[in-house]
Amino acid sequence: MDWTLTTNAPGKIVLMQGNEAIVRGAVESGIHFAASYPGSPSSQILGMLGKIAKERNFYAQWATNEIAAFQACLGTSFAGARSICIVKQNGLLCIADALFCAAQHGIKGGVVVVTSDDPSAHSSTNEFDSRHMALSASIPMLEPTNMQEAKDMVPYAFEISERTKQVVIIRLTTRVCHGRGSVALGQIPETQRKLDVVDEWDRMVCVSFRHQVMLDTLEAARELFEESPYNHYSGPEHPEKLIVAGGTGCLYTKEALHLLGDPADVGLLELGTVWPLPEKLLLDKLRTAKEVLAVEEVDPFLEDELLRLAGREGLDLKIWGRNEGTINRVGELDPDHVLPAVSAFTGLPMPPRQKTSDVPLLTRDLNFCAGCPHRATFFVLKQAMRREKVPGIVVGDIGCYYMAGSEAGQYGWQVNNCMGSGINVAEGLGQLSAYGMDQPVVTMCGDSTFFHTVLPGLCNASYHNSNMLLIVLDNSATAMTGFQPHPGTGLTAMGDEVKPMSIRAICEAMNCTVEEADPFEIEETTALLNDMLHRPGLKVLIMKQPCATLMAKSRKEKVTVWVDQDKCLGDNCGCDRFCSRVWGCPGNSWDFKAGKAVIDPVSCVGCGVCAKLCPQGAIQVKKEARA
């Protein structure tokens, strides 16, 4: 629905996803520049901005990593441009050094960072509460409760940024990013703001004597937040029981209060300005309260700040929340967690609940897509490592192949830290060969991760000639987050074609021994991998096979895979149902009536690798040109 992002129809009500609302807010702000590195749950934001960038006359880029994205935004700010940088929680950690320096040197044109936290880690390896970053860096932070606020807070954030000459962060969470709600559109500026001419004596420099300036700026933001339209209070003028909530916690609290009969003696303070906290507004309600419940995601940030504020002011308050134990300490909020907490806090009985079903929900293991080349890569790697005289060490990284640590990838790696860490962890292990460690060391990265953070580590590993093997899983896309382009794909966020960068050429320029293989060619790749494991020094093996989802859209031939059940021996075969039990592709299934293997034609994408592995040759592959 691109028209909802660009139509100039103030007041029109449309249905929007939270990520779409952020895009619309950026358009209404008249941005000049947008940059991001893909990361769920906010990957769609830059993708949508890229599609409309030429129409709205701004530049949008998928940067090689979050640091490049944020620092590019700082560059445009120096010329007075408005820029927006989109990251997920882990990406916010990546830009920490630049963010802390920016907080000290300030900005010229408005800079807004949109960060998306992922409570319960639905699409992440960890939970992280980005409010701590705002506190530590002394940077203002906003947090929308719904899609309307998500849109409206973007222009507001730019206003605050330019009034205070400071970066402003907008914190989203998964349910706001992916939820949908009604949004009243605002005015889109007819003309773009003119840029500043950068003077010879203009400065934007991080120096220590600006520390006090930074703290003064934070206090100026606090004063603005005291009158912010995104802080709301409802309830008695002088509540004895007060609930302080932020983000999705506001919605869950309202629902809980409604189910409990909307008690008139309970006050609800909804905070959209989460740092710095509007202390005057808070103290106005805290001074009469006897008990306070903090409802928030992920950490007890508000709860701890309320305790600090109460202690400083000498207030006798009982404060409930995630630290105190009334609300779950880890994981995201939902009605099943918030309703019992509000019930306990108010002393009102829980409403009766009807059990919907006694049937337990099925659990599903993580798995690669049908035809994923990573499945073949980790099968080959596992076989090769088991042939070694001593167990090998495999270091993982972040991408689709993170699932290789589970059954999907034959439990293929033992260590995994963070994005881009694999090369460095393996480099350290590789240096131990000089001290008697004779275990082969292997790590891997995807093609997008290669450009993101692996290059410095590869340079270091080559410089010190670490005894290790790097496998680059080149599937021609940033597949895990939605097939966004990267420098190796030859395409930009705005659809422009550029010369793709060669991973092989880059590795060779770093004095690496480089080989390429197709993971679908099992025998040839296994032989090459065995050989490379025994070569001394640093080696790079590039596994080239496009993502199965991309291939399904572009394949020129029709491939049909089926099982000749006359050849399949079923449970009488010594393979012990290898195709469906061990290989584990969603396209490989079991016909329980016939007691034989079967191919699911809906799931199968026709890679044909299972046919090469079937010991009886029962799996057949037929290729024909598409009509």
N, C-alpha and C positions, 0 to 999 in steps of 0.2 A: 504494500500500500504506500508507494513512494509519494503519492499525491498528498497524503496527510503530513508529510515532512516538509513540503515546499509550498503548499497552497496558502495564499495570504487571505485568510478568512477569519479574522478575529471574532471570538465568541462561539465559533462552530464547535460542536461537541463531537468528538471522534473516539473510537476505541483504540487504545494504544497499549503495547507492551512497554514495560519500564525502560528497556533499552531504546525503544523508539522515541519515548518521551524525552530522553536525554538528547537524542539527535535533534528533535524539534526545538528543544531549548537552546541548543548550540546555534541553530539556524536563526532563531529569534534574537540571539545575542549578536549576530553579525560577525561571526568569527572569520579570521583570515587563514587559520592554519589548524590542522588536527593531525595528531600522530598517536600511534599505539603499536603494541605487539600483542598478538591474539592471546587471550586467556579467558576461559569461562569463569563466571557466568556473563561477562560483558563483551565477548568477542564480536557480537553483532553490531555494536555501536559504530566502530570505525568502518566496518564493511558497508553499512548504510550511508555513512558520511562520504565514503569514496564514490558511491554510485551517483550522488547528487552534487559532488564538489564542483564539477565544471558548470553545471546549471546555476549554482549559487555563487560562483566565482570565489572559491577558496581552495586551498591546497590540502589534500589528505594523503597520508602515507602510512603504509605498514612498515614501520622501522625494523631494523635487524634485531633490536632488543629495546627494552623499556628505557634504558639509560639514553640511548640515541634519541628516542622519541621525546623524552622530557627535556633534554638539553637543547634539542632543536626548537622546542616551544620557548625556552628561555631566549634563544637567539632571536626569534621573531618578536618577542616581547621588547627587546632592546630597541627595535624600530617602531614601537608603539602598537604592534599588531596584537589582536586578541587570539589566543591559542588555547586549545583544549587537549589534554593528554589523558588517554584512557589506559588503565592498567588493572590487573586483578591484585588480590592481596599480596601474592608473592612478588609481583612486579613492583609493588610499592616498596618492598624491601630492597629490590634491585637498585632503585633510584635514590636510596637513602643519602648517600654522600652528596649528590647533586641537590637533593631537596633541602638538606640542612644548610648547605652553602647558599642556596637561593633564599632561604628564610632570612639569612643574615644580610645578603647584599640587596634584597628586595627586587622589585620588577618595575617595568614601565607600562607596557600594554598588559591588559589583564591575562593572567594565567590560571586556568582551572584544571585541577587533576581530579579525574573521576576514578575512584578505586572501588572494586567490587569484592567484598568479603564473601566467603563461601561457608557459612555455618553448616556443620555436619560434613563438610568436605565432600559434597556431591561430585565435584569435578576437580578436586584438588587432593594433594597428599596430606594436607594438614589444615587445621583451623587457625586463623590468625585474626586478631582484632586490630584493625588499622587505626582505631582511635588513639592507641598508644603512640603511634608515629606522629600524629598531630600534636599530642602533648609534648613529646620529646623534642620535636623540631620547632615548637612554638608557632604553629601554623593554624589558622582558623579552619574549622571543619563543620560541614552541614550534613544532615542525614534526612532524606525524605521518607515519609511514611507511605505514600501512595504515588500513583503515576502522575497525578496533577502536580504534586509537589516536586516530583522528579524533573518535570519540564520547567516549572517556574523557578526552581532553585538555580538553574544554570545562569539565566540572566542576572539573578540576584547575586550569585557567586562572583560574576564578572564585575558587578557594581562594587561589591565589598573589596575585591582584589584591587581595583583601580583607586578606590578611596583610601585604602590602607597601604597601597604599593607593596602588596604581599601576595604570594601564592595562596589560593584557597582550594581546599579539598572537599569534594562531595563523596560521601561514603554510601555505597549501595550494598545491599545484601541480595542473596540469590533470589528470594521470593519477590523482591521489588524488581530486579532485573527481568525476570521471566513471567511475572504476573501481568495481568491485563486489567485495565480500568478506563473509565471515561475521563477524557481530557478536554478542557476548553482551550482552544487554540488562541495564541496571542498574535500581536502584530509582528510582521517580518519587516525589518528596515528596508526602505526602497533603495538606498544607496549605502555603500560600504564606507566606513570611516577611513579618512586619509591617513597614511602612515607618516611617522615623524621622520625628519631628516636627522640622521645621527651626527651630532656635532663632534668636533675634534676632542672636546673636553667632557663629553658625556661619559659617565662611568656606571658600571654595574659590577662591583668587585666585592668578593667576600674577604673582609679583613676583621680582625678581632675587635677593633674599637667600635664596630657596629653592633656588638652584642646587646648593649643597652637599648639601642635604637630598635632592635628586633623585639625586645621585651616591651618597650613602649608601644610598638605597633600592635602587639597582642592585646594590650590593655585597651587600645583604641577600638579594636575589633570587639572586645567584650562590651564596651559601651554601646556600640551599634547593635549588638545582639540582644541587649536589654529591651530594645524596642522592635525586635524582629517579628514580622508577621507569621513566622513559622514556629513560634512557641505559643501553645494554646493551653488555657486552663478552663476546666469545667468542674462545678461542684460548689460546696459551701464556701463562703468568703473566708472563714477561718476554720479549715478542716483539722480534725484531730487525727484522722486517718488519711494519708496522702500517698497516692501512687505516682511515681515519676517514671516515665517511659520514653523510649526513643525508637525510631524506625518501626519495624514490624511489631515491636512490643506494644505500640500504641493501639494497633488494630486488634491484636489478641486480647488486650486488656479491655477494650470497649466491648468486645464480644462477650467476655467473661462477666463483666458488670451487668450487661443486658440479661444474660442467662440467670444471673443472681437477683434479678428484679430491680436493677438500677438503684442501688442504695443511695439515699439522699445525703448521707453523712460522710461519704467518701469523695475526696477530691482527686482529680486526674490532671496532672501537668505533663503535657506532651512537648518534648524538646526537639526542635529541628536544628538548633545550634548546639552541637554536642561538644565543641571546644573552640574558644574558651567558654565555659559555662556562664550563663547570665546569673551571677551570684545574687544580685539584688532581687530579681524575680523569684529565685529559689528561696532566699531567706524570708521573703514576705510570707510564704506559705509554711516554711519549716518552723518559724518561731511559734506558731500556734499548734503545730502537729505534735502528737505523742508517738506515732508510729509511721514509718515510711517504707513502702515496698518499691524496689527498683526492678523494672522489667526491661530487659535489654538482651542483645546478642553481641558478641560471643562471650566476652569476659565481663566480670563485675566492675566495669569501668565507672559507671554512674554510681553504683553502690559505694565504691571506694572513695569517690569524690564527695559524696554526701557525708560519709563518715568523717572525712577530712574537714569539710566545711562545718559540720556540727561540732567537732572537737575544737576547732579554732574559735567558734562563736560561743562555746560553752553551753550548747543545747543538749538537753536530756532527751535523747531520741532512741527508740529501738528501730534499727534499720534491717529490713528483710531483703533477701535477694539471692543471687546465685552463690555468693561466697558464704552467706549465712546458712544456705542449704534448702530454702523453701522452693527454689527453682533449680532444675537440673544444671549442674556445673558445666557440662560439656554438651555439644550438639545444638541444633537450632531450636528456636521456640516453635510451639504449635499450641492449639487449643487444649490438647490433652495435658500439656505441662502448665500452661498459664492458668486455666480455670481452677485446678486444685489449689494453686498458690494464692490466687485472689480469694478463693473460698476460705482458706485458712487465715488469710490476713484480715478479712472482714468479719470472720466468725459466722458467716452464713452457710447453710448446708448446701452440699452439692446437689444440683438438680438431677432427677432420675434419668438414667441413660438406658436406651434399649440396645441390647446386643444384636448386631446385624448378622453374625454368622459364627458358627463353631468351626468352620473349615479353616485350617491354618494357611497362611499365604506361602506360596512356593518360594524357595530361595533359588537364586540363579547366580552361578559363578561368573566372574569376569571372563570375557572371551573375545578373541579377535573376530573381526568380520569374516564372512565366508570369502575365501580366496585371498586373504591378507598375506602379503609376502613375508611379514614378520613371523608367521607361524612356521613357514619353511625355514627361515633363517635360524630360528632358535631350535628347531628340530635338528638341523645340520650341526649347529654348535654343540648341542647336548651330546650327539653321537661322537663328535670329534673329541670332546673333553673326556668322555668316558674311555676313550682308547689310550689316553695318556697314562704313563706309568704312575704318576701322582695326580691327585685331584687338582684341577685347575681352579682359578679364581675369576669369576665374572662379575664385573661392576656395571650396574645399570645406570639409567639416566631417566629424564622425564620426557614422555611422549606416549603414543599409543603402546609402545613397547614396554611401558611400565608394567603392563599386564603380564609380561613374560616372567615375572617373578612368581606367578601363580601357575595353576595347572595349564592354563592356555598356552604358555610358553615353555612347558616341560620344567617348570620351576628353574628358569634359566639363569637367574643371577642371584648373588648373595648379598650385595651391598648396593644401597641407593641413597644418596643424600639429597641433592637438589639439582635444578636444571643447570647443565654444564659442568657438574661436579665429577662425572664419570672419568673424564680424561685426566683430571688432577689426582683423584684417588688412585687410579691405575698407575699413574706416573710414579707416585710414591712407592707403591708395591713393586713396581718394576725395578726400582733402584736397589731393592733388597736382594736381587740375584747375586750381587757382589759379596753378600754376607751369608751365602749358603742356601737361600731359598730357591728351590728349583721348580716351583709350580708355575705353569704358564699363566700369564695375566692378560685378560681380555676385557675391553670395555666397548661401549657402543653409544651412538647418538643418531638422531634423525637428521635429515638434511636441513630442516629449519633450525634445530638446536645447534647444528654445526656452525651456522652463521651467527646465532644468538650469543652463545658464550663459550663455545668449544675452541674457537680460534686462538685465544691467548694461552689456553692450556696446552693445545697442540704445539704451539710455538715453544713453550717451556719444555714439553716432553722431547721435542726434536733437539732443542738446544742442549739438553742433558742426556740425550740418547738413551732414554728409558727403555728397558727390555719389556715390551708390551705390544699388544695388537689392538688397534682401534678399528671397529667395524662401523662404517657409516651406512645407516639404513635409509637409502635414498629412494623414497617413494613419490618424489616430485610434488610434494605439497606439505603444508602445515595441516596434516590430516586430522589430528586430535581435536582441533578447535573449529573446524569448518572449512578446510581447504583454502585458507588464505595464501596468497602468493608470498614468495621470499626471493632473495637475490638470485637463487638458482633456477627460478621458474621462468624468468624473462617477462614478467608481467607486474604492473604496479596496482595499488589499491584503486586508482582512477581508471584502470583499464588500458593504460599505455603499454605498448610493447617495448622492451629494452633488451639489450644483449645479456643473456643469462651468464652468471658467473659459474665457472667450472670448479667443482669441488676437487676433482683430480688435479687440475692445474695448480690450485691453491696449495694442496698438500705437497705436490712435487716442488713448488717454490719454497716450501719449508724443509726441503731436503728429506722428505719421507719416501720410503719404498712403497709404491702404490700398486694395487691390483684391483680389477673389477670382476664381479661375478653376478650371475643371475640366480637368486635363491631357488627358483623353480627348477633349475637344472641340478637336481640333487647330487648325482654322482660326481659331476665335474666340480661343483662348488665344495663338496666334502673333501675331495682330493686337494684342491687349492688351499682350503682352510687348514687341513692337516700339515701341509707344507709350510704355510706361513707361521703356524704355531712354533715351529722348530727353527725358524730363522732368528738370528740374534738382532738386538736393537729394536727400534721403533718401526712398526709396519702399519699400513692402512689398507683395509679391504673395504671397497665400496660395493655394497649389495644394491644393484640397480633393478628395480621392478616397480612400476607405478602402483599406487594404491588401487585396490580392487574396485572401490566405489567409483574412482575416476575412470578406470578402464571399462566398467560396465556401461558408461555413458558414451564412450568414444570408440569402442571396439567395432571394427569393420566386418568381422566375421561372426557368424552364429556358432556357438560351441554348445554341444549337448553332451552331458555326462550321465551315464547310467550304469547300473550293476547288472551284469549277466548272471542271474541267480542260478543258472545251471552250472556255472563255474565256481560260484561262491560256496564254500564248504560250511558256512555258518559257524556254529560253536564247535564243529569238528575240525576246524582249521586251527593250527597252532598259534595263529596270530592273536587269539583271545580278543576278538572284535577290535582289532587295532584301529580301523578306519573311524569308527564312531567313539571308541572309548579313549584311545591314546592320541590319535591325530586330532580329533576333537573339532573339526570344522563343522559349523552349523549346517552345511550342505550334506554332511555324512550322517545318516540316521540308520535305524534298525527296524526291519519289518518283523514284528513280533509274531505275526501269523505264520509267515513263511520260515521264520528263524534264520533269515539271511540279511545281509547288508542291503541298504537302499539309498538312493540319492534323492534328496528333497529338491525338486525342480524349482521351487519358489526361492529357496535360499542360495542354491548353487550358482556361481558366476562363471563357471567353466575354466578355472585355472588348470585343472587336470593333474595337479600334483599327486592327489590321492591315487590316481591310476598308476603312477610310477612306484608307489610304495606298496600296493596290494601284492602279497606274495603269490596269489593264485592268478593274477592277471584278470580278475573278475570285473574290475571297473573299466568301462569302455569310454572312449572320447571320440566324438565325431565333430569335425569342423566343416562348415560350408559358408559360402559367401551370403551376406545378407541381401535380401531382395531389394 
